[in-house]
Structure formats: structure tokens, C-alpha cells
Amino acid sequence: MYNHSFTAGAVGGGKSTFIQAILGSVPPSPDADARAECLIATTSNTGYSPQEAVVVSGTIEENILLGRSFDADAFKFALSFAQFEKVSEF
């Protein structure tokens, strides 16, 4: 039996830093209180896929579609999901 967890949140909300801290990739802040240390147990089954931004040359629309045909509902959803609702020029 596997247990799965995920981290979700707003753009710039610290999700990647949170996960990297759990995996031991982020050193504690120099002004961190030593009493605040905690141990997080991970297993050999722990995986991490880092966030990689991919932008191709072209418009925002072309970057969202990536060669797929235009679907107005799917495009509107993608804009909302990426928090681009207020972007008016493509």
C-alpha cells in the first residue's frame, strides 16, 4: 500500500521551497531558532519532480497550446489555472 501526498498553492507561495526543505535541500535560515528544529522521516520511495518553467518563443497563447488546436473552454481554464485572467494581450 502506498501513501501519496501533494503540495498545492498559489504561484510564489513557497511550495517548491517547502518540498526542498523536507528533502534537506534548503539550509535553515541563519536567524532560525535552534529549538524550532524538527526531523522529517522520508523513505526510499520518496520522489520529487522539480518545477521547471518552459517557455517557447511565441505568444502566451502559443505557449499554452503547444501545437494543440484551440479550444475556448480549455484555454479559458488554462488562463485561470495559471492566474493569467487579467492578461488581455496575446
FIDO-356086 format. One line per field, with one value per atom (N, C-alpha, C): atom name; residue in one letter; x, y, z. Coordinates in steps of 0.001 Angstrom, whole numbers. Layout:
atom c(CA,...)
rest c(a,...)
u c(X,...)
v c(Y,...)
w c(Z,...)
end
This chain:
atom c(N,CA,C,N,CA,C,N,CA,C,N,CA,C,N,CA,C,N,CA,C,N,CA,C,N,CA,C,N,CA,C,N,CA,C,N,CA,C,N,CA,C,N,CA,C,N,CA,C,N,CA,C,N,CA,C,N,CA,C,N,CA,C,N,CA,C,N,CA,C,N,CA,C,N,CA,C,N,CA,C,N,CA,C,N,CA,C,N,CA,C,N,CA,C,N,CA,C,N,CA,C,N,CA,C,N,CA,C,N,CA,C,N,CA,C,N,CA,C,N,CA,C,N,CA,C,N,CA,C,N,CA,C,N,CA,C,N,CA,C,N,CA,C,N,CA,C,N,CA,C,N,CA,C,N,CA,C,N,CA,C,N,CA,C,N,CA,C,N,CA,C,N,CA,C,N,CA,C,N,CA,C,N,CA,C,N,CA,C,N,CA,C,N,CA,C,N,CA,C,N,CA,C,N,CA,C,N,CA,C,N,CA,C,N,CA,C,N,CA,C,N,CA,C,N,CA,C,N,CA,C,N,CA,C,N,CA,C,N,CA,C,N,CA,C,N,CA,C,N,CA,C,N,CA,C,N,CA,C,N,CA,C,N,CA,C,N,CA,C,N,CA,C,N,CA,C,N,CA,C,N,CA,C,N,CA,C,N,CA,C,N,CA,C,N,CA,C,N,CA,C,N,CA,C,N,CA,C,N,CA,C,N,CA,C)
rest c(m,m,m,y,y,y,n,n,n,h,h,h,s,s,s,f,f,f,t,t,t,a,a,a,g,g,g,a,a,a,v,v,v,g,g,g,g,g,g,g,g,g,k,k,k,s,s,s,t,t,t,f,f,f,i,i,i,q,q,q,a,a,a,i,i,i,l,l,l,g,g,g,s,s,s,v,v,v,p,p,p,p,p,p,s,s,s,p,p,p,d,d,d,a,a,a,d,d,d,a,a,a,r,r,r,a,a,a,e,e,e,c,c,c,l,l,l,i,i,i,a,a,a,t,t,t,t,t,t,s,s,s,n,n,n,t,t,t,g,g,g,y,y,y,s,s,s,p,p,p,q,q,q,e,e,e,a,a,a,v,v,v,v,v,v,v,v,v,s,s,s,g,g,g,t,t,t,i,i,i,e,e,e,e,e,e,n,n,n,i,i,i,l,l,l,l,l,l,g,g,g,r,r,r,s,s,s,f,f,f,d,d,d,a,a,a,d,d,d,a,a,a,f,f,f,k,k,k,f,f,f,a,a,a,l,l,l,s,s,s,f,f,f,a,a,a,q,q,q,f,f,f,e,e,e,k,k,k,v,v,v,s,s,s,e,e,e,f,f,f)
u c(840,0,887,540,1298,503,1193,600,1126,234,626,236,1085,812,1133,539,863,837,1467,1501,923,-33,-661,-749,-767,-894,-677,-748,-625,798,922,2223,3025,4251,5108,4794,3984,3577,4575,5666,6683,6576,5791,5629,6953,7709,8986,9977,10041,10951,10535,9247,8736,9182,8983,9369,10883,11632,13087,13563,12891,13253,13004,11892,11602,12690,13161,14182,15589,15713,17021,17861,17251,17995,18088,17393,17401,17965,19070,19624,18726,18751,17937,18435,17563,17908,18914,19886,20876,20259,19098,18466,17384,17355,16353,16610,15555,15638,16004,17086,17551,16498,15633,14578,13500,13475,12438,12797,13970,14374,13404,13197,12380,12945,12591,13039,11861,12101,11069,11565,10827,11234,10737,11637,11256,11723,11166,11545,12285,12797,13487,12516,11227,10213,9828,10561,10255,10754,9897,10282,9974,10672,10473,10706,9738,9881,9920,11088,11188,10372,9985,9228,10168,9867,10688,9809,10095,9333,9821,8889,9225,8481,9212,8607,9232,8374,8867,8679,9436,9317,7918,7258,5919,5030,3745,2772,2412,1715,1226,299,-547,-1460,-687,362,1163,1856,2276,2901,1900,656,-370,-788,-991,-1478,-403,848,1959,1603,1020,729,-639,-1360,-2700,-3697,-4834,-5867,-6532,-7032,-7637,-8990,-9207,-10487,-10748,-11760,-12008,-12174,-12928,-13149,-11856,-11110,-9847,-8844,-8844,-7930,-8283,-9579,-10027,-9651,-9804,-9419,-7917,-7106,-5649,-5250,-5878,-5591,-5932,-7063,-7485,-6544,-6198,-5326,-3945,-3456,-2140,-2224,-3401,-3641,-3319,-3700,-3493,-4800,-5842,-7134,-7062,-6164,-6103,-5207,-4566,-3729,-4666,-4595,-5554,-4944,-3625,-2995,-2238,-2490,-1794,-1065)
v c(-1167,0,1233,2195,3436,4596,5505,6745,7844,8663,9756,11073,12044,13399,14364,15518,16548,17900,18846,20214,21111,21934,22846,24227,25233,26594,27591,28833,29918,30014,30619,30876,31736,31342,32098,31864,30860,30604,29804,29345,28620,27111,26566,25113,24407,24888,24246,24331,25475,25634,24708,24577,23671,22233,21770,20400,20235,21207,21124,21098,21814,21796,20415,19797,18447,17474,17645,16743,17118,18184,18576,19381,19956,20716,22198,22657,24079,24207,24939,25100,26004,25818,26699,28132,29054,30468,30711,31610,31882,32370,33018,33523,32583,31344,30383,29985,29826,29402,27919,27578,26188,25268,25806,24976,24601,25270,25004,23839,23225,22110,20951,20240,19033,18021,16792,15726,15283,15124,14643,13343,12285,10981,10802,10410,10053,8629,8016,6646,6632,5486,5361,5533,5532,5695,7153,8064,9484,9968,10644,11181,12659,13344,14783,15150,15814,16349,17856,18460,19905,20690,21869,22772,23345,23139,23655,24484,25746,26607,26388,26193,26016,27087,27923,28960,28856,28728,28682,30048,30306,31586,31691,32794,32996,33696,33684,34373,33511,34115,33350,32243,32569,31568,30382,30644,29564,28733,29377,28659,27775,28189,27379,26226,26501,25469,24446,24876,23982,23085,23709,22979,22314,22309,21706,22674,22150,23020,23822,24999,25919,25412,25364,25032,26144,26963,28168,27852,26796,26454,25994,25151,24662,25802,26718,27856,28763,29014,29852,29198,27882,27158,27293,27123,27231,28621,29659,31029,31217,30690,30809,30025,28812,27950,28581,29248,29898,31318,31709,33035,34147,33925,34901,35562,35519,36059,37518,38291,39723,40093,39113,39380,39523,40652,40895,40797,40811,40762,39461,38789,37548,37706)
w c(0,0,0,-832,-940,-365,251,706,-190,-718,-1592,-952,-1125,-649,-1774,-1744,-2727,-2042,-2688,-2186,-3271,-2910,-3871,-3251,-4104,-3621,-4730,-4376,-5342,-5890,-7056,-7644,-6679,-6407,-5497,-4032,-3725,-2353,-1523,-2132,-1377,-1437,-2377,-2471,-2730,-3698,-4039,-2885,-2222,-1088,48,277,1310,1051,-174,-522,-436,-939,-864,579,1468,2886,3483,3124,3605,3160,1922,1383,1826,2605,3125,2166,1138,131,439,1459,1810,3223,3377,4731,5571,6894,7737,7674,7914,7949,9073,8854,9906,11212,11128,12344,12882,12372,12825,14276,15008,16405,16426,17119,17164,17760,18621,19221,18213,17075,16081,15166,15358,14509,14665,13588,13652,12672,12882,11987,11139,9865,8959,8359,8561,8058,6631,5767,4401,4160,3161,2839,1510,1166,-118,-1284,-1001,-2042,-2265,-1657,-1810,-3164,-3908,-5206,-5280,-6143,-6312,-7759,-8352,-9704,-9584,-9775,-9581,-10590,-10177,-11039,-12080,-13321,-14411,-15330,-15424,-16334,-17757,-18659,-20072,-20859,-21533,-22363,-23747,-24747,-26118,-26737,-27759,-28446,-29036,-28803,-29347,-28343,-28629,-27790,-26580,-25613,-24469,-24961,-25926,-26478,-27061,-27817,-28408,-27332,-26224,-25122,-24389,-24328,-23674,-24577,-25854,-26769,-27134,-27237,-27612,-28791,-29835,-31068,-31113,-30004,-29996,-30617,-31048,-31619,-30503,-30883,-29925,-29465,-28161,-27540,-26537,-26791,-25980,-24495,-24164,-22755,-22092,-22765,-22208,-22061,-23041,-22986,-21812,-21618,-20500,-19172,-19080,-17864,-17614,-18666,-18525,-18045,-18594,-18162,-16686,-16282,-14890,-13979,-14375,-13574,-13387,-14433,-14388,-13823,-13394,-12831,-13831,-15089,-16157,-16586,-15757,-16172,-16580,-15959,-16215,-17393,-17999,-19173,-20367,-21048,-22128,-23518,-23623,-24940,-25101,-26217,-26506,-27809)
end
